[in-house]
Amino acid sequence: MTRILKSDLTYSLGAGFLMGAVVLFFMQPAENQQSLGETLAATVSMAGQLLG
């Protein structure tokens, strides 16, 4: 019985953590999201140059 409760608690904590991360990401100002997108695009293009 305690094993079932423990696994449920673990799943609920994990889901809560993920939801909190998503909410924090979408609550950021648009400028931060734009700079994050630019950084991600630069990283992807750099990785493409390294692989190609």
PDB file of N, CA, C and O in Angstrom:
ATOM      1  N   MET A   1       0.833  -1.204   0.000  1.00  0.00           N
ATOM      2  CA  MET A   1       0.000   0.000   0.000  1.00  0.00           C
ATOM      3  C   MET A   1       0.872   1.259   0.000  1.00  0.00           C
ATOM      4  O   MET A   1       0.592   2.213  -0.727  1.00  0.00           O
ATOM      5  N   THR A   2       1.910   1.257   0.804  1.00  0.00           N
ATOM      6  CA  THR A   2       2.755   2.452   0.855  1.00  0.00           C
ATOM      7  C   THR A   2       3.518   2.645  -0.449  1.00  0.00           C
ATOM      8  O   THR A   2       3.842   3.775  -0.815  1.00  0.00           O
ATOM      9  N   ARG A   3       3.809   1.550  -1.157  1.00  0.00           N
ATOM     10  CA  ARG A   3       4.526   1.677  -2.428  1.00  0.00           C
ATOM     11  C   ARG A   3       3.665   2.424  -3.447  1.00  0.00           C
ATOM     12  O   ARG A   3       4.185   3.241  -4.207  1.00  0.00           O
ATOM     13  N   ILE A   4       2.353   2.156  -3.473  1.00  0.00           N
ATOM     14  CA  ILE A   4       1.453   2.835  -4.410  1.00  0.00           C
ATOM     15  C   ILE A   4       1.390   4.325  -4.082  1.00  0.00           C
ATOM     16  O   ILE A   4       1.463   5.165  -4.978  1.00  0.00           O
ATOM     17  N   LEU A   5       1.256   4.647  -2.805  1.00  0.00           N
ATOM     18  CA  LEU A   5       1.193   6.051  -2.415  1.00  0.00           C
ATOM     19  C   LEU A   5       2.495   6.763  -2.746  1.00  0.00           C
ATOM     20  O   LEU A   5       2.481   7.915  -3.178  1.00  0.00           O
ATOM     21  N   LYS A   6       3.614   6.089  -2.546  1.00  0.00           N
ATOM     22  CA  LYS A   6       4.903   6.720  -2.820  1.00  0.00           C
ATOM     23  C   LYS A   6       5.060   7.016  -4.309  1.00  0.00           C
ATOM     24  O   LYS A   6       5.549   8.084  -4.679  1.00  0.00           O
ATOM     25  N   SER A   7       4.651   6.084  -5.162  1.00  0.00           N
ATOM     26  CA  SER A   7       4.778   6.327  -6.597  1.00  0.00           C
ATOM     27  C   SER A   7       3.831   7.446  -7.040  1.00  0.00           C
ATOM     28  O   SER A   7       4.198   8.260  -7.887  1.00  0.00           O
ATOM     29  N   ASP A   8       2.623   7.495  -6.481  1.00  0.00           N
ATOM     30  CA  ASP A   8       1.700   8.576  -6.819  1.00  0.00           C
ATOM     31  C   ASP A   8       2.286   9.919  -6.411  1.00  0.00           C
ATOM     32  O   ASP A   8       2.179  10.897  -7.152  1.00  0.00           O
ATOM     33  N   LEU A   9       2.903   9.971  -5.238  1.00  0.00           N
ATOM     34  CA  LEU A   9       3.504  11.217  -4.773  1.00  0.00           C
ATOM     35  C   LEU A   9       4.644  11.632  -5.696  1.00  0.00           C
ATOM     36  O   LEU A   9       4.794  12.813  -6.010  1.00  0.00           O
ATOM     37  N   THR A  10       5.436  10.675  -6.125  1.00  0.00           N
ATOM     38  CA  THR A  10       6.549  10.987  -7.028  1.00  0.00           C
ATOM     39  C   THR A  10       6.031  11.533  -8.352  1.00  0.00           C
ATOM     40  O   THR A  10       6.568  12.509  -8.876  1.00  0.00           O
ATOM     41  N   TYR A  11       4.986  10.904  -8.895  1.00  0.00           N
ATOM     42  CA  TYR A  11       4.437  11.378 -10.164  1.00  0.00           C
ATOM     43  C   TYR A  11       3.824  12.768 -10.010  1.00  0.00           C
ATOM     44  O   TYR A  11       3.986  13.614 -10.889  1.00  0.00           O
ATOM     45  N   SER A  12       3.127  13.010  -8.909  1.00  0.00           N
ATOM     46  CA  SER A  12       2.498  14.312  -8.739  1.00  0.00           C
ATOM     47  C   SER A  12       3.547  15.401  -8.546  1.00  0.00           C
ATOM     48  O   SER A  12       3.382  16.516  -9.040  1.00  0.00           O
ATOM     49  N   LEU A  13       4.625  15.086  -7.831  1.00  0.00           N
ATOM     50  CA  LEU A  13       5.693  16.073  -7.662  1.00  0.00           C
ATOM     51  C   LEU A  13       6.374  16.360  -8.996  1.00  0.00           C
ATOM     52  O   LEU A  13       6.672  17.513  -9.308  1.00  0.00           O
ATOM     53  N   GLY A  14       6.619  15.315  -9.782  1.00  0.00           N
ATOM     54  CA  GLY A  14       7.243  15.511 -11.088  1.00  0.00           C
ATOM     55  C   GLY A  14       6.357  16.330 -12.009  1.00  0.00           C
ATOM     56  O   GLY A  14       6.845  17.220 -12.706  1.00  0.00           O
ATOM     57  N   ALA A  15       5.063  16.042 -12.022  1.00  0.00           N
ATOM     58  CA  ALA A  15       4.133  16.788 -12.869  1.00  0.00           C
ATOM     59  C   ALA A  15       4.046  18.239 -12.414  1.00  0.00           C
ATOM     60  O   ALA A  15       4.002  19.147 -13.245  1.00  0.00           O
ATOM     61  N   GLY A  16       4.021  18.465 -11.114  1.00  0.00           N
ATOM     62  CA  GLY A  16       3.982  19.827 -10.587  1.00  0.00           C
ATOM     63  C   GLY A  16       5.227  20.609 -10.964  1.00  0.00           C
ATOM     64  O   GLY A  16       5.146  21.788 -11.310  1.00  0.00           O
ATOM     65  N   PHE A  17       6.378  19.953 -10.899  1.00  0.00           N
ATOM     66  CA  PHE A  17       7.626  20.620 -11.273  1.00  0.00           C
ATOM     67  C   PHE A  17       7.619  21.006 -12.749  1.00  0.00           C
ATOM     68  O   PHE A  17       8.015  22.115 -13.109  1.00  0.00           O
ATOM     69  N   LEU A  18       7.166  20.083 -13.605  1.00  0.00           N
ATOM     70  CA  LEU A  18       7.123  20.375 -15.040  1.00  0.00           C
ATOM     71  C   LEU A  18       6.140  21.505 -15.344  1.00  0.00           C
ATOM     72  O   LEU A  18       6.436  22.389 -16.149  1.00  0.00           O
ATOM     73  N   MET A  19       4.971  21.475 -14.699  1.00  0.00           N
ATOM     74  CA  MET A  19       3.987  22.529 -14.933  1.00  0.00           C
ATOM     75  C   MET A  19       4.527  23.884 -14.475  1.00  0.00           C
ATOM     76  O   MET A  19       4.322  24.898 -15.142  1.00  0.00           O
ATOM     77  N   GLY A  20       5.216  23.893 -13.339  1.00  0.00           N
ATOM     78  CA  GLY A  20       5.807  25.137 -12.848  1.00  0.00           C
ATOM     79  C   GLY A  20       6.842  25.687 -13.816  1.00  0.00           C
ATOM     80  O   GLY A  20       6.905  26.895 -14.044  1.00  0.00           O
ATOM     81  N   ALA A  21       7.657  24.799 -14.387  1.00  0.00           N
ATOM     82  CA  ALA A  21       8.666  25.240 -15.349  1.00  0.00           C
ATOM     83  C   ALA A  21       8.009  25.825 -16.592  1.00  0.00           C
ATOM     84  O   ALA A  21       8.463  26.843 -17.115  1.00  0.00           O
ATOM     85  N   VAL A  22       6.935  25.184 -17.070  1.00  0.00           N
ATOM     86  CA  VAL A  22       6.232  25.685 -18.257  1.00  0.00           C
ATOM     87  C   VAL A  22       5.598  27.040 -17.967  1.00  0.00           C
ATOM     88  O   VAL A  22       5.663  27.946 -18.799  1.00  0.00           O
ATOM     89  N   VAL A  23       4.985  27.185 -16.795  1.00  0.00           N
ATOM     90  CA  VAL A  23       4.345  28.455 -16.441  1.00  0.00           C
ATOM     91  C   VAL A  23       5.390  29.562 -16.340  1.00  0.00           C
ATOM     92  O   VAL A  23       5.170  30.668 -16.832  1.00  0.00           O
ATOM     93  N   LEU A  24       6.527  29.272 -15.705  1.00  0.00           N
ATOM     94  CA  LEU A  24       7.573  30.284 -15.597  1.00  0.00           C
ATOM     95  C   LEU A  24       8.104  30.672 -16.972  1.00  0.00           C
ATOM     96  O   LEU A  24       8.409  31.840 -17.215  1.00  0.00           O
ATOM     97  N   PHE A  25       8.217  29.693 -17.871  1.00  0.00           N
ATOM     98  CA  PHE A  25       8.718  29.992 -19.215  1.00  0.00           C
ATOM     99  C   PHE A  25       7.767  30.929 -19.953  1.00  0.00           C
ATOM    100  O   PHE A  25       8.210  31.875 -20.604  1.00  0.00           O
ATOM    101  N   PHE A  26       6.461  30.672 -19.854  1.00  0.00           N
ATOM    102  CA  PHE A  26       5.500  31.491 -20.589  1.00  0.00           C
ATOM    103  C   PHE A  26       5.213  32.819 -19.899  1.00  0.00           C
ATOM    104  O   PHE A  26       4.656  33.722 -20.524  1.00  0.00           O
ATOM    105  N   MET A  27       5.580  32.962 -18.626  1.00  0.00           N
ATOM    106  CA  MET A  27       5.356  34.227 -17.930  1.00  0.00           C
ATOM    107  C   MET A  27       6.476  35.228 -18.195  1.00  0.00           C
ATOM    108  O   MET A  27       6.351  36.396 -17.828  1.00  0.00           O
ATOM    109  N   GLN A  28       7.565  34.794 -18.823  1.00  0.00           N
ATOM    110  CA  GLN A  28       8.665  35.708 -19.111  1.00  0.00           C
ATOM    111  C   GLN A  28       8.223  36.745 -20.135  1.00  0.00           C
ATOM    112  O   GLN A  28       7.355  36.473 -20.964  1.00  0.00           O
ATOM    113  N   PRO A  29       8.821  37.939 -20.078  1.00  0.00           N
ATOM    114  CA  PRO A  29       8.495  38.958 -21.087  1.00  0.00           C
ATOM    115  C   PRO A  29       8.869  38.501 -22.485  1.00  0.00           C
ATOM    116  O   PRO A  29       9.700  37.609 -22.657  1.00  0.00           O
ATOM    117  N   ALA A  30       8.249  39.119 -23.484  1.00  0.00           N
ATOM    118  CA  ALA A  30       8.461  38.704 -24.868  1.00  0.00           C
ATOM    119  C   ALA A  30       9.914  38.914 -25.289  1.00  0.00           C
ATOM    120  O   ALA A  30      10.440  38.149 -26.098  1.00  0.00           O
ATOM    121  N   GLU A  31      10.576  39.957 -24.741  1.00  0.00           N
ATOM    122  CA  GLU A  31      11.960  40.221 -25.128  1.00  0.00           C
ATOM    123  C   GLU A  31      12.860  39.064 -24.726  1.00  0.00           C
ATOM    124  O   GLU A  31      13.758  38.681 -25.476  1.00  0.00           O
ATOM    125  N   ASN A  32      12.623  38.506 -23.542  1.00  0.00           N
ATOM    126  CA  ASN A  32      13.442  37.383 -23.095  1.00  0.00           C
ATOM    127  C   ASN A  32      13.215  36.171 -23.985  1.00  0.00           C
ATOM    128  O   ASN A  32      14.164  35.457 -24.309  1.00  0.00           O
ATOM    129  N   GLN A  33      11.977  35.929 -24.385  1.00  0.00           N
ATOM    130  CA  GLN A  33      11.706  34.793 -25.258  1.00  0.00           C
ATOM    131  C   GLN A  33      12.359  35.005 -26.620  1.00  0.00           C
ATOM    132  O   GLN A  33      12.850  34.053 -27.227  1.00  0.00           O
ATOM    133  N   GLN A  34      12.366  36.243 -27.101  1.00  0.00           N
ATOM    134  CA  GLN A  34      12.976  36.506 -28.405  1.00  0.00           C
ATOM    135  C   GLN A  34      14.478  36.274 -28.335  1.00  0.00           C
ATOM    136  O   GLN A  34      15.047  35.654 -29.233  1.00  0.00           O
ATOM    137  N   SER A  35      15.132  36.762 -27.278  1.00  0.00           N
ATOM    138  CA  SER A  35      16.574  36.555 -27.165  1.00  0.00           C
ATOM    139  C   SER A  35      16.882  35.077 -26.975  1.00  0.00           C
ATOM    140  O   SER A  35      17.898  34.586 -27.469  1.00  0.00           O
ATOM    141  N   LEU A  36      16.020  34.369 -26.267  1.00  0.00           N
ATOM    142  CA  LEU A  36      16.215  32.930 -26.104  1.00  0.00           C
ATOM    143  C   LEU A  36      16.101  32.233 -27.452  1.00  0.00           C
ATOM    144  O   LEU A  36      16.876  31.323 -27.745  1.00  0.00           O
ATOM    145  N   GLY A  37      15.149  32.647 -28.272  1.00  0.00           N
ATOM    146  CA  GLY A  37      15.007  32.064 -29.596  1.00  0.00           C
ATOM    147  C   GLY A  37      16.215  32.356 -30.472  1.00  0.00           C
ATOM    148  O   GLY A  37      16.661  31.492 -31.226  1.00  0.00           O
ATOM    149  N   GLU A  38      16.751  33.584 -30.375  1.00  0.00           N
ATOM    150  CA  GLU A  38      17.944  33.922 -31.156  1.00  0.00           C
ATOM    151  C   GLU A  38      19.132  33.093 -30.704  1.00  0.00           C
ATOM    152  O   GLU A  38      19.911  32.619 -31.531  1.00  0.00           O
ATOM    153  N   THR A  39      19.275  32.916 -29.401  1.00  0.00           N
ATOM    154  CA  THR A  39      20.379  32.107 -28.880  1.00  0.00           C
ATOM    155  C   THR A  39      20.246  30.666 -29.345  1.00  0.00           C
ATOM    156  O   THR A  39      21.228  30.032 -29.729  1.00  0.00           O
ATOM    157  N   LEU A  40      19.020  30.156 -29.306  1.00  0.00           N
ATOM    158  CA  LEU A  40      18.786  28.777 -29.748  1.00  0.00           C
ATOM    159  C   LEU A  40      19.092  28.631 -31.238  1.00  0.00           C
ATOM    160  O   LEU A  40      19.701  27.644 -31.650  1.00  0.00           O
ATOM    161  N   ALA A  41      18.677  29.603 -32.042  1.00  0.00           N
ATOM    162  CA  ALA A  41      18.946  29.543 -33.480  1.00  0.00           C
ATOM    163  C   ALA A  41      20.445  29.602 -33.747  1.00  0.00           C
ATOM    164  O   ALA A  41      20.946  28.885 -34.612  1.00  0.00           O
ATOM    165  N   ALA A  42      21.164  30.445 -33.017  1.00  0.00           N
ATOM    166  CA  ALA A  42      22.618  30.536 -33.199  1.00  0.00           C
ATOM    167  C   ALA A  42      23.281  29.222 -32.811  1.00  0.00           C
ATOM    168  O   ALA A  42      24.210  28.767 -33.479  1.00  0.00           O
ATOM    169  N   THR A  43      22.801  28.617 -31.731  1.00  0.00           N
ATOM    170  CA  THR A  43      23.381  27.343 -31.297  1.00  0.00           C
ATOM    171  C   THR A  43      23.130  26.256 -32.331  1.00  0.00           C
ATOM    172  O   THR A  43      24.022  25.462 -32.628  1.00  0.00           O
ATOM    173  N   VAL A  44      21.914  26.215 -32.882  1.00  0.00           N
ATOM    174  CA  VAL A  44      21.587  25.198 -33.883  1.00  0.00           C
ATOM    175  C   VAL A  44      22.424  25.401 -35.139  1.00  0.00           C
ATOM    176  O   VAL A  44      22.923  24.431 -35.711  1.00  0.00           O
ATOM    177  N   SER A  45      22.583  26.652 -35.578  1.00  0.00           N
ATOM    178  CA  SER A  45      23.380  26.893 -36.785  1.00  0.00           C
ATOM    179  C   SER A  45      24.846  26.550 -36.544  1.00  0.00           C
ATOM    180  O   SER A  45      25.517  26.036 -37.438  1.00  0.00           O
ATOM    181  N   MET A  46      25.348  26.832 -35.340  1.00  0.00           N
ATOM    182  CA  MET A  46      26.731  26.482 -35.014  1.00  0.00           C
ATOM    183  C   MET A  46      26.912  24.969 -35.018  1.00  0.00           C
ATOM    184  O   MET A  46      27.916  24.461 -35.518  1.00  0.00           O
ATOM    185  N   ALA A  47      25.943  24.252 -34.463  1.00  0.00           N
ATOM    186  CA  ALA A  47      26.025  22.787 -34.457  1.00  0.00           C
ATOM    187  C   ALA A  47      25.964  22.253 -35.886  1.00  0.00           C
ATOM    188  O   ALA A  47      26.649  21.283 -36.211  1.00  0.00           O
ATOM    189  N   GLY A  48      25.155  22.872 -36.737  1.00  0.00           N
ATOM    190  CA  GLY A  48      25.081  22.444 -38.125  1.00  0.00           C
ATOM    191  C   GLY A  48      26.398  22.660 -38.851  1.00  0.00           C
ATOM    192  O   GLY A  48      26.801  21.832 -39.668  1.00  0.00           O
ATOM    193  N   GLN A  49      27.076  23.772 -38.558  1.00  0.00           N
ATOM    194  CA  GLN A  49      28.374  24.029 -39.187  1.00  0.00           C
ATOM    195  C   GLN A  49      29.411  23.020 -38.708  1.00  0.00           C
ATOM    196  O   GLN A  49      30.242  22.559 -39.490  1.00  0.00           O
ATOM    197  N   LEU A  50      29.359  22.678 -37.422  1.00  0.00           N
ATOM    198  CA  LEU A  50      30.328  21.717 -36.889  1.00  0.00           C
ATOM    199  C   LEU A  50      30.110  20.334 -37.493  1.00  0.00           C
ATOM    200  O   LEU A  50      31.068  19.636 -37.826  1.00  0.00           O
ATOM    201  N   LEU A  51      28.844  19.942 -37.630  1.00  0.00           N
ATOM    202  CA  LEU A  51      28.555  18.614 -38.172  1.00  0.00           C
ATOM    203  C   LEU A  51      28.767  18.575 -39.682  1.00  0.00           C
ATOM    204  O   LEU A  51      29.185  17.550 -40.219  1.00  0.00           O
ATOM    205  N   GLY A  52      28.482  19.685 -40.375  1.00  0.00           N
ATOM    206  CA  GLY A  52      28.594  19.690 -41.822  1.00  0.00           C
ATOM    207  C   GLY A  52      30.004  20.007 -42.233  1.00  0.00           C
ATOM    208  O   GLY A  52      30.302  20.059 -43.427  1.00  0.00           O
TER     209      GLY A  52
END
